[in-house]
């Protein structure tokens, strides 16, 4: 069974940091672009960040540029999202996903994790 398993979510105060991880199982996604999306209550799922298979290219939503950093470890088939200077507007369920196509539309992504909750208290 193919799975993407996120971890690292939680509750943090505004200004704090969290590091999300997403590990693949059931098959390898080492040659796939990997991305992070988020969805807050009552809002559509939105793009956060993506990284090419070799890590050479990264993309970020304007709202997280300078605060979030995406990285990957292909030996572990894992992608990370380091989130610093968190603000209440960052609160959402965060999903990792993979695509053999291009960043950054959700419809381009083939496999999705179950999501991890991030809560930011003010």
PyMOL commands that set and color helices and strands:
alter all, ss='L'
color gray80, all
select helices_A, chain A and resi 88-90+106-108
alter helices_A, ss='H'
color red, helices_A
select strands_A, chain A and resi 3-7+10-13+18-25+33-39+46-51+58-60+68-73+78-83+92-99+111-112+116-121
alter strands_A, ss='S'
color yellow, strands_A
deselect
rebuild
show_as cartoon
